[in-house]
Amino acid sequence: MFWRSGSTSNGDFDKLPKDTVLWVVRDGQVLASCVHAHSFAHRICPALIENFSSGAAVLFGKLPVFGICSKHHLLAIHLDSSLEAIKISRISRLTVSFPRARTKVIVVAPEEILRRFTIAEGDQFELKA
């Protein structure tokens, strides 16, 4: 079983099978199941991912995230190398979320996740599979 907490070594995540589902966990509570975006198109526009509507997407790197093709408002949680939330932004069809210099991972989920769970900058997350 794969488990990462506090590290975002892309080498470790790239070794995962393409269809691996990651779980975003905060304080021992699972917030969402996530798919790992592998293609460039899925990376900048996660709404294009086939199973995205039923969960969330984990995006590694520092590319902007576009809300194009999304039917709903999205939430982008920017995480640093220790998986601490450093920025939380809402994305609609016409907006873009740009990463900060410290951003290593972005978790993109439907905005209802924010309504269901209180997420704030400084929260510590884990990615489990």
Contacts in CASP RR format, 6 or more apart in sequence:
PFRMAT RR
TARGET T0000
AUTHOR 0000-0000-0000
METHOD contacts of the structure
MODEL  1
MFWRSGSTSNGDFDKLPKDTVLWVVRDGQVLASCVHAHSFAHRICPALIE
NFSSGAAVLFGKLPVFGICSKHHLLAIHLDSSLEAIKISRISRLTVSFPR
ARTKVIVVAPEEILRRFTIAEGDQFELKA
1 129 0 8 1.000
2 12 0 8 1.000
2 16 0 8 1.000
2 20 0 8 1.000
2 128 0 8 1.000
2 129 0 8 1.000
3 126 0 8 1.000
3 128 0 8 1.000
3 129 0 8 1.000
4 12 0 8 1.000
4 13 0 8 1.000
4 126 0 8 1.000
4 127 0 8 1.000
4 128 0 8 1.000
5 83 0 8 1.000
5 126 0 8 1.000
5 127 0 8 1.000
6 81 0 8 1.000
6 82 0 8 1.000
6 83 0 8 1.000
6 126 0 8 1.000
7 81 0 8 1.000
7 82 0 8 1.000
7 83 0 8 1.000
8 60 0 8 1.000
8 79 0 8 1.000
8 81 0 8 1.000
8 83 0 8 1.000
8 104 0 8 1.000
8 105 0 8 1.000
10 60 0 8 1.000
10 61 0 8 1.000
13 36 0 8 1.000
13 60 0 8 1.000
13 127 0 8 1.000
16 22 0 8 1.000
16 36 0 8 1.000
16 129 0 8 1.000
18 36 0 8 1.000
18 38 0 8 1.000
19 35 0 8 1.000
20 36 0 8 1.000
20 129 0 8 1.000
21 33 0 8 1.000
21 34 0 8 1.000
21 35 0 8 1.000
21 129 0 8 1.000
22 33 0 8 1.000
22 34 0 8 1.000
22 35 0 8 1.000
22 36 0 8 1.000
22 58 0 8 1.000
22 127 0 8 1.000
22 128 0 8 1.000
22 129 0 8 1.000
23 30 0 8 1.000
23 32 0 8 1.000
23 33 0 8 1.000
23 34 0 8 1.000
23 127 0 8 1.000
23 128 0 8 1.000
23 129 0 8 1.000
24 30 0 8 1.000
24 31 0 8 1.000
24 32 0 8 1.000
24 33 0 8 1.000
24 34 0 8 1.000
24 56 0 8 1.000
24 58 0 8 1.000
24 107 0 8 1.000
24 109 0 8 1.000
24 125 0 8 1.000
24 126 0 8 1.000
24 127 0 8 1.000
25 31 0 8 1.000
25 125 0 8 1.000
25 126 0 8 1.000
25 127 0 8 1.000
25 128 0 8 1.000
26 117 0 8 1.000
26 119 0 8 1.000
26 123 0 8 1.000
26 124 0 8 1.000
26 125 0 8 1.000
26 126 0 8 1.000
27 123 0 8 1.000
27 124 0 8 1.000
28 126 0 8 1.000
29 117 0 8 1.000
31 56 0 8 1.000
31 109 0 8 1.000
31 113 0 8 1.000
31 117 0 8 1.000
31 119 0 8 1.000
32 55 0 8 1.000
32 56 0 8 1.000
32 107 0 8 1.000
32 109 0 8 1.000
32 113 0 8 1.000
33 54 0 8 1.000
33 55 0 8 1.000
33 56 0 8 1.000
34 55 0 8 1.000
34 56 0 8 1.000
34 57 0 8 1.000
34 58 0 8 1.000
34 107 0 8 1.000
34 109 0 8 1.000
34 127 0 8 1.000
35 49 0 8 1.000
35 51 0 8 1.000
35 52 0 8 1.000
35 55 0 8 1.000
35 56 0 8 1.000
35 57 0 8 1.000
35 58 0 8 1.000
36 57 0 8 1.000
36 58 0 8 1.000
36 60 0 8 1.000
37 43 0 8 1.000
37 46 0 8 1.000
37 49 0 8 1.000
37 57 0 8 1.000
37 58 0 8 1.000
37 59 0 8 1.000
41 48 0 8 1.000
42 48 0 8 1.000
42 49 0 8 1.000
42 57 0 8 1.000
43 59 0 8 1.000
43 63 0 8 1.000
44 63 0 8 1.000
44 64 0 8 1.000
44 65 0 8 1.000
44 66 0 8 1.000
45 65 0 8 1.000
45 66 0 8 1.000
45 67 0 8 1.000
45 68 0 8 1.000
45 69 0 8 1.000
46 52 0 8 1.000
46 57 0 8 1.000
46 59 0 8 1.000
46 65 0 8 1.000
46 74 0 8 1.000
46 108 0 8 1.000
47 67 0 8 1.000
47 68 0 8 1.000
47 69 0 8 1.000
47 70 0 8 1.000
47 71 0 8 1.000
47 74 0 8 1.000
48 69 0 8 1.000
49 57 0 8 1.000
53 71 0 8 1.000
53 110 0 8 1.000
55 109 0 8 1.000
55 110 0 8 1.000
56 107 0 8 1.000
56 108 0 8 1.000
56 109 0 8 1.000
56 110 0 8 1.000
56 113 0 8 1.000
57 107 0 8 1.000
57 108 0 8 1.000
57 109 0 8 1.000
58 105 0 8 1.000
58 106 0 8 1.000
58 107 0 8 1.000
58 127 0 8 1.000
59 65 0 8 1.000
59 105 0 8 1.000
59 106 0 8 1.000
59 107 0 8 1.000
59 108 0 8 1.000
60 104 0 8 1.000
60 105 0 8 1.000
61 99 0 8 1.000
61 103 0 8 1.000
61 104 0 8 1.000
61 105 0 8 1.000
61 106 0 8 1.000
62 99 0 8 1.000
62 103 0 8 1.000
62 104 0 8 1.000
63 99 0 8 1.000
64 96 0 8 1.000
64 97 0 8 1.000
64 98 0 8 1.000
64 99 0 8 1.000
65 74 0 8 1.000
65 76 0 8 1.000
65 91 0 8 1.000
65 96 0 8 1.000
65 97 0 8 1.000
65 106 0 8 1.000
65 108 0 8 1.000
66 91 0 8 1.000
66 96 0 8 1.000
67 74 0 8 1.000
67 91 0 8 1.000
67 92 0 8 1.000
67 93 0 8 1.000
67 94 0 8 1.000
67 95 0 8 1.000
67 96 0 8 1.000
68 93 0 8 1.000
69 93 0 8 1.000
70 91 0 8 1.000
70 92 0 8 1.000
70 93 0 8 1.000
72 110 0 8 1.000
72 111 0 8 1.000
72 112 0 8 1.000
73 90 0 8 1.000
73 91 0 8 1.000
73 92 0 8 1.000
73 110 0 8 1.000
73 111 0 8 1.000
74 90 0 8 1.000
74 91 0 8 1.000
74 92 0 8 1.000
74 108 0 8 1.000
74 109 0 8 1.000
74 110 0 8 1.000
74 111 0 8 1.000
75 88 0 8 1.000
75 89 0 8 1.000
75 90 0 8 1.000
75 91 0 8 1.000
75 108 0 8 1.000
75 109 0 8 1.000
75 110 0 8 1.000
75 111 0 8 1.000
75 113 0 8 1.000
75 114 0 8 1.000
75 119 0 8 1.000
76 87 0 8 1.000
76 88 0 8 1.000
76 89 0 8 1.000
76 90 0 8 1.000
76 91 0 8 1.000
76 97 0 8 1.000
76 106 0 8 1.000
76 107 0 8 1.000
76 108 0 8 1.000
77 85 0 8 1.000
77 87 0 8 1.000
77 88 0 8 1.000
77 106 0 8 1.000
77 107 0 8 1.000
77 108 0 8 1.000
77 109 0 8 1.000
77 119 0 8 1.000
77 125 0 8 1.000
78 85 0 8 1.000
78 86 0 8 1.000
78 87 0 8 1.000
78 88 0 8 1.000
78 89 0 8 1.000
78 97 0 8 1.000
78 99 0 8 1.000
78 100 0 8 1.000
78 103 0 8 1.000
78 105 0 8 1.000
78 106 0 8 1.000
79 85 0 8 1.000
79 86 0 8 1.000
79 103 0 8 1.000
79 104 0 8 1.000
79 105 0 8 1.000
79 106 0 8 1.000
79 107 0 8 1.000
79 125 0 8 1.000
80 86 0 8 1.000
80 102 0 8 1.000
80 103 0 8 1.000
80 104 0 8 1.000
81 102 0 8 1.000
81 104 0 8 1.000
82 124 0 8 1.000
83 105 0 8 1.000
83 124 0 8 1.000
83 125 0 8 1.000
83 126 0 8 1.000
83 127 0 8 1.000
84 122 0 8 1.000
84 123 0 8 1.000
84 124 0 8 1.000
84 125 0 8 1.000
85 119 0 8 1.000
85 120 0 8 1.000
85 121 0 8 1.000
85 122 0 8 1.000
85 123 0 8 1.000
85 124 0 8 1.000
85 125 0 8 1.000
86 100 0 8 1.000
86 102 0 8 1.000
86 103 0 8 1.000
86 121 0 8 1.000
86 122 0 8 1.000
87 99 0 8 1.000
87 100 0 8 1.000
87 103 0 8 1.000
87 121 0 8 1.000
88 114 0 8 1.000
88 119 0 8 1.000
88 120 0 8 1.000
88 121 0 8 1.000
89 97 0 8 1.000
90 111 0 8 1.000
91 97 0 8 1.000
91 108 0 8 1.000
97 106 0 8 1.000
99 106 0 8 1.000
105 127 0 8 1.000
107 125 0 8 1.000
113 119 0 8 1.000
END
